[in-house]
């Protein structure tokens, strides 16, 4: 079966690196907002600002990182970004132990990790495209997606229990160590990666900074997919800090319950990612993108009706189950489509532009929703996001580009861009 196809030892080490950091992130799910709420006693506006400022400044810093990554060895960049995130996160328990932890430090850590995350994803996508044959990209992306959801299923309940037993910074330490292990796994990949050749001026140019956006906006299908993705992801993510305040504060959920209601539904993401390849083979890639993209928009409105106790737990689990199942199908298909329709010499810049756009949009929307929650209530702000999500399917592309062939060079991409 395609889902069990062997992709080689080098992909195995890449997958291992992805898996260990994914499990660390799952274990440390919402670690910084949790510390902000439980240790620093921050309110809705500050928790929203933590998410917004980190993403916004991180995205700004990452703008020159896209072209910088493009012309560097991708595996070396990934190792460097793993070590950067490890060091940033370890500063939190160090400051906590010395009694010096502050909201400003959490903001700084959020900025550094956000910028490093964008650079890592840009390098990782380019490295994957060079490592795996085009016909196996969807299988590889589905494995990454299933690993993400498995880690999110297992990690948050364990992280919540660890916080209860050992304190609020425990999961931050685990997340930091996971990035160190990821870096070691990447170093274990054998083979020599050639230094990317660069034509033209050796220095960074303004055109290099814009190349990723130029490619996306000129592409008839990537363009609407970007607008849909940043809108949907933004409206989903703005609810996360508000839910932390609502569930952990006003509704009195324990940390382990908070982790549980977001972990159990991730089984749906695992199922969806496993089905993605089969569904695309049967119905076609565009139809799967369109259907899964429409279905993922209908669920989040239900979060506005969460109540204390068991009914609230059940409601959040049901809503999240529907949402992540649709996302589990949609995400690997979208990731594969982006790689298929991007020439090798512009992958890093395209993925960086995509991530920067997403992070900037999420940051702006998170700040706006934090203000809305402060003026009204977290529940009202969550409801507003859910209502707006219902309109996002209109941003999905109604048709796909004429050619869906994998690109061998930039000339082939330019031909497709003109279709």
Secondary structure, DSSP 8 states (H G I E B T S, - for coil): -GGG----HHHHHHHHHHHHHHHHHHHTTTHHHHHHHHTS---HHHHHHHHHHHHHHHHHHHHHHHHHHHTS-HHHHHHHHHHHHHHHHHHHHHHHHTT---HHHHHHHHHHHHHHHHHHHHHHHHHHHHHS-GGGHHHHHHHHHHHHHHHHHHHHHHHHHHHHHH-TTHHHHHHHHHHHHHHHHHHT--S--------S-SS--HHHHHHHHHHHHHSTTHHHHHHHHHHHHHHHHHHHHHHHHIIIIIT---HHHHHHHHHTTHHHHHHHHHHHHHHHHHH-HHHHHHHHHHHTTSSGGGGGG--SHHHHHHHHHHHHHHHHHHHHHHHHHHHHHHHHTS-GGGHHHHHHHHHHHHHHHHHHHHHHHHHHHHHS-HHHHHHHHHHHHTTGGGGS-SS--S-----SSHHHHHHHHT-
